[in-house]
Amino acid sequence: MSEPKKYQPTPEQIAKWKRIEELDRTAFAGLFSEEEHREKVKEFLARDYVKDQLEKVRAHKKKLLEKLAWDEDYEQMLLEELERRNGS
């Protein structure tokens, strides 16, 4: 009786697996440099970080509300134009 043939990956498969392992090990490490990481931590721990973020969110919200108001006005104008065209 012959023994089953043992699986032997190709050199290309081995190289591919090694590359995947390398990428897995450095997946998080590649997001920030050490200096960027230090700055992010420093920002987060700063006493005014939450206040600064709140100001940014409020400024963004204000812009969105202004855009929404403009879009609502434009929508109303288009509806009125459709009514005028259908009523004529």
C-alpha positions, 0 to 999 in steps of 0.5 A: 500500500502506498502512502498518501502524497504529502502536500508541498506548496509551490515557492510562489505560495510560500512567498505569498504567505510570507508577504501576508504574514509581514503585512499582518504584523505591520498592519497597525504600525503603518498607520502613524509615524512615531511622531504622529502617534505622539501628537495624537496622544498629546492631543487626546490628553490635552485638556481642551481636546474635547472643547476643540472637537465640540467647536469643530462639530458645531461649525460643521453642523452649522454649515450643514444646516445652512446647506439644508436651508438652501436645499429646502428653499430650492426644493420649494421653488421647484415645487412651485414651478411644477405647480405653475406649469401644471396649472397653466 
